[in-house]
Amino acid sequence: MTLHNLWLLLIWPLLFGGVSAVLIPKREEYVLGQKKTRWHWIPALILVLPFIIWAAWRSNAFGDTAAYRQQFLNAPASFSNLVSYVSGRTKDRGYSLLVVVFKTLVSRSDVFFFLFIAAVQMICLAAMYRKYSEDYWLSIFLFIASTDYISWMHNGMRQFIAAAILFASIPLIIKGKYIPMLIIAVLATQIHLSALIFLPFIFVINGRAWNWRTVLFIVGILVSVVFIDRITGIITNAMKDTAYSSEIQQLINDDGVNLFRALFYSVPAVLSFAFRSNLDKANDPMINMCANLSVIGMGFYVFAYFTSGILIGRLPIYFTLANYILIPWLIKNVFNKGSAFFIRACFIGVYSFFFYYQMSISWGLM
């Protein structure tokens, strides 16, 4: 079940999308007080099932899979060694705890562990896109074609556990349940410390699209870029004798994220600004939040372009997953029916080209 032809990542959703458009009925349900047409859960899961399987049976050929596999195989398979093993880890002890508990209670198979992680990640996304996206199929397609699937479920697996769980939890913010959201965010930092970056934005992303808090963040990013050399110098001096000195040196030596990638991920935020009058008129709390998340993701990509693609370039994933709810909403609610069909086709084409560029030209995987 290992994926050998990477074009299947696009072929499968295109084939199933065609079948679903003709044969699979949709249903009406209430979303944030409004009646919406949505996919049934069974076909929604069928669409993402191959991606879960391919992530579980992936080889060591790409990214950090080999390191994750070796860590799992080397972890103890009994609770008697749990305390010593977890205490011996210097960071992200929640992930180490998860590994030992799974290996002790469920299975010692690394493939089954990857299957469990991939299922958690993809079901978090599927639940959000099925309920809140105007076009569930397009949301999944964009996630795959953007290469986020390969980048994170086949590579940065541990960080993506935190990102997927946080993304699936953002409805709590709409409901004003900040304490449960904060608890989830703090727990996510035990899976991957980078989830700390999400904590302050819990209080930023709610409210109108492009609210003053979001705009202030963008202004802060621009100011940081202008004074980037001075800021880097201050951080370097502060961290030179700490455990993070190597990471800071990595930031200094890194060339930054690819400009094409930064521009590509900024398009949804730019569109939300161009059509912010439509967002204000609709005043949909989830779409407003997705627009703000998209803007923050764009800000981090701008900062990563001038600093580090390795360190800062990994942070936008906590925010850009919302792009795949925002884009279908803009297509449906900004353009008339004829134009919407054309714009949708353009997004499919552009994202397919980006998939080819990233997978073949940039990474050399195809």
N, C-alpha and C positions, 0 to 999 in steps of 0.2 A: 504493500500500500504506500510505499515511498513514491513521492512525486518526482518524475524524471523529466517530463515535458512541461516546462513552466508556463507555456502558453495556455495550458488547461486552467490556469488561474483566471483567465479571462473567458475562455471558451465555455466553461461550466456555467457561470452566471448568465452569459448571453443566451445559451441554449435553454436553461431553465427559465430565464426571464421571458423568452418567447412563448414557452409552454404555459407559464403562469398567466400571461396576459390573455390567453385564449381560453384556457380550461379551468383555472383555479378561481373560484368565486371569492369576492371580498365580503367583509361584513362591516356593519356600522356599530360604532361604540363611542362612548363619551370620553373625550380627552380634555382635561382642564375645563370642564363644563360645556364643551362644544361637541356636537355630533360630527364624527369623522369616519371616513372609510378606511379600513385597515385590513391587513392580511390576517388570515387565521394563523394560529401558532404552529400548526403542523407543517404547512408549506414553508413558513418562515424558518423553521428549524431545518427542514430539508435543504433549503438554499445554502445554509452555512455549514451543514454537516461535513461535506468533503474538506472544507478548510480546517476543521477541527482534526479530522483524520490525517490530513497531510502534515499538519503541524506536529502531531504525535509521532508519526513514523518518519520524521525528517532525518536526514543524514547529518554527519558532522561537517559537511562541506562548506557551510556558510555561517559566518558570525560566531556567536558565543555558545553554540549548541554543545560543542565538545566539552567546554568547561562546565556547563550545567550538568551534562551527563556524568562527567567524572566526579563532580561534587556529590551528586545523588548516590552514585555507586560506592563512594568512599564513606558516606554517612552511616552511622550506626543504625541497626534495625531492632533496637530494643530500648525501652524506657530507662533501663538501668544506666545507660551511658548518655542519656538525654542532657542532664544538667552540665556535665563536663564538656560535652560537645558544643552546646549552645553558648556556654560561658566562654568557651575558647574562641568564639567568633568575635571579631572586633567591630562588626557593623551588621545591620540588617538581620538581627537575630530572629525576627519573626519568620523570615523565609527559612532559616535553618531549622527552626522548630517545626514548621510545616513539612519539611523534607523528612525529618525523623518520625513524626506522627504518621505521615502517609506510608512510609516504608515499614513501620511497625504494625499498623492496623490494617492497611489495605493491600499493598503489593510491593515487592522488591524489584519490580520491573521498571526500568527507566522509561520505557515506552508508555506504560500505563500512567506513570507520573506526568509525562508530557501531555498525555491525553486528558488527564484531569485538569491541568493548568490551561490547556487550550480551550477546553469546554467552558471553564469559568470565564475566561477572557471573552470568548465569542458570544456566549449567552448574555453577558453584560451588555455588549454592543447590540446584539439582536433585540434584546428587550427594549432598549432605548430607541433604536431606529424603527422598530415595528410600531411602537406606541406614539412616538412624537414626530416622525418624519412623514411628510406628505407623499413620499415615494420610497417605500422600504427597499425595493429592489435597487433603485439608484443609489441609495445610501450605502448599501453593501458593496455594490460595484465600485463606487468611488473609493471606499476604504481599501479594496483589493488593488485597484488600478493605480492608486497613489503610491503603492508599494509599502504602505504602512503595515500591511499584513506580513510581508516578508521581513521588513525592518524590525518589527517588534515581536511577532509571534514565533518567528524563526530565529530571532537574534536577541534583542533586549527583553527577554521573556520576563525576568524578575521585575524590572521597572514597569513593564506593561501590565502586570497583575495589579499594581497600585493604580496605574492610570485608568484601567478599565473599571475597577471598583469605584474610584472617585467619580468617573463619568456617569456610572449607573446610579450614583447617589445624589446627583445634583437636583433631582426633583424635591429633595428635602429642603433645599434652599428656597425654592419657590413657595413651599408651604411654611416657611419661616422657622423650620426646625433646625436651628443653627447648632445647638448643643449636640444632637446626634451626628450631624455632619462633621463637626469638629472632632468628635470621638473617632469616627470612621477615618478621617484624614490622619489623625495621630497614629492609629493602628496601621494605616497604609505606609507610614514612614518606617515601621518596623519591617516591612517587606522591602522597601527601597527608600533610602534617606532622602532622595530627591523630591519625594512627595511633599516635603516641607514647603516647597515653593508654592503649593496650592493653598496653603493655610490662609495667608492674608487676602487672597482673591475671593475667598468665600463671602467676604463682605463688600466686594467690588462688583461682582458680575450680576447681582440682582438689580432689578429696576429697568428703566428705559435703555434701549440700545444707544450706545455712544453717550452714556451718562457722564457727568463731570468727573467721576472717579476713574472711569476708563480713559477719558481724554487726558487726565492728569498723569496716568501711567505712561501714555504715549509721549507726553512732554518729557517725563522723566527719562525715558529711553533715549530720546533725541539729545537731551542734555548730557546723558552718560556717554553717548557716542562722541560728542564734541570734546569732552574731557576724558576720553578713554585712557590716554597714556598716564594722566595723573592718577586716575582711579586705580588702574592696574598697579602702579607703583606703590600706592598706599596699601593695597591688598597684599602685595608681595612682601612688603616690609612687616606687615602684621602677621603673616603666616609662615615666614621663612624658617622659624624654629619649631614648627608644629608638625603634626602627622600629615597635614594637608599640603606641605611644601611642594611635593612632587606634582600634585594636581594643579597647583598654581603655576608651576613652571611649564606644565603641559599647556595651560591656557595661553601663556605668553608665546610659546613656540608654535601653536596651532595657527593655521592660515584662516580659519573661520569656515562657516558653512558655505556651500556652493550658492552662488548668486541666483542661478536659475531655480534652484530648489526654494530659496527664500522668496522669490517673486511668485513662484507657483502657489505656495501655501498662503500668500498674502491676498490672492484674488478674492476669496469669499469676504474678507474684511473690507476690501476696497468696494466691492459691490454693495455690501451692507451700508456703507457710507453714502454711496451714490444714490441708493434707494431708501435712505433712512426715513423719508416722508411716508413711504409705504409701511415701514415697520412701526412708525409712530401711530399711523392710522389704525393698523391692526391691533397693536398693543398686546400681542401674544406674549405672555411671560416667558415661555420656553424659548421662543424665537429671539426675544430680546436678550435673554441670557446667552444663547448660542452666538449671537452677534458680538456680544461683549467678550465671550471666550475666544472667538475668532480674532478679535482685535488684539487681545493679550498675546495670543499665539503669534500674530504678525510682529508684535513688538519684540518678542523674544527672538524671532528669526532675524530681525534687523540687528539686534544686539549681537547675536551669534555670528552674523556676517562679519562684524568688525572685531570679534574676539575669538571665540573657540567653537568650532563645529562639533568637537568631541564632547566638551562639557556643557556649554550653554545650548548647543544645538540639540541636545536630548531633552530639554525642558519643554519645548512647545507641545509635545504629545499630550501633556496634561490638559491642553486647551483646544488643539486643532481637531480632535475627534468630533467636536460640535459642528465643524464645517459641513459634515455630511448630513446634518439636519437642516442647516441654514440654506445650503445650495438648493435642495428640492423645494423648499418653501419659496425662495426667491423666484425660481422658475415658474411655479404655479401661480403665485400671487402678484407678480410684477408684470408679466407679459400676457398678452391675449393668447387664446388657445393655439392659433396657428404659429405665432412667434415662439410660444413655449415649446412646441414640438421641435422646432428648429434649434432653439437654444439647448434643449436637453440633448439632442443629437450632437451638438457641438461639444458639450461637456464630455459626453461619452468618447468622442473622437480625440479630444485634447488629452484626456486622462489616459486613453489607450496609448497615445504617442508618448506621454510621459513615462508610462510603464515600460515601453520599449527602450526609451532613452536611459532610464535608470537601471533596468535589468541587464541590458545588452551593452550599451556604450559606457555607462558610468561604473557598473559593477562587474561586467563581463561574465554574467551568469548564463547568458543564452547565446 
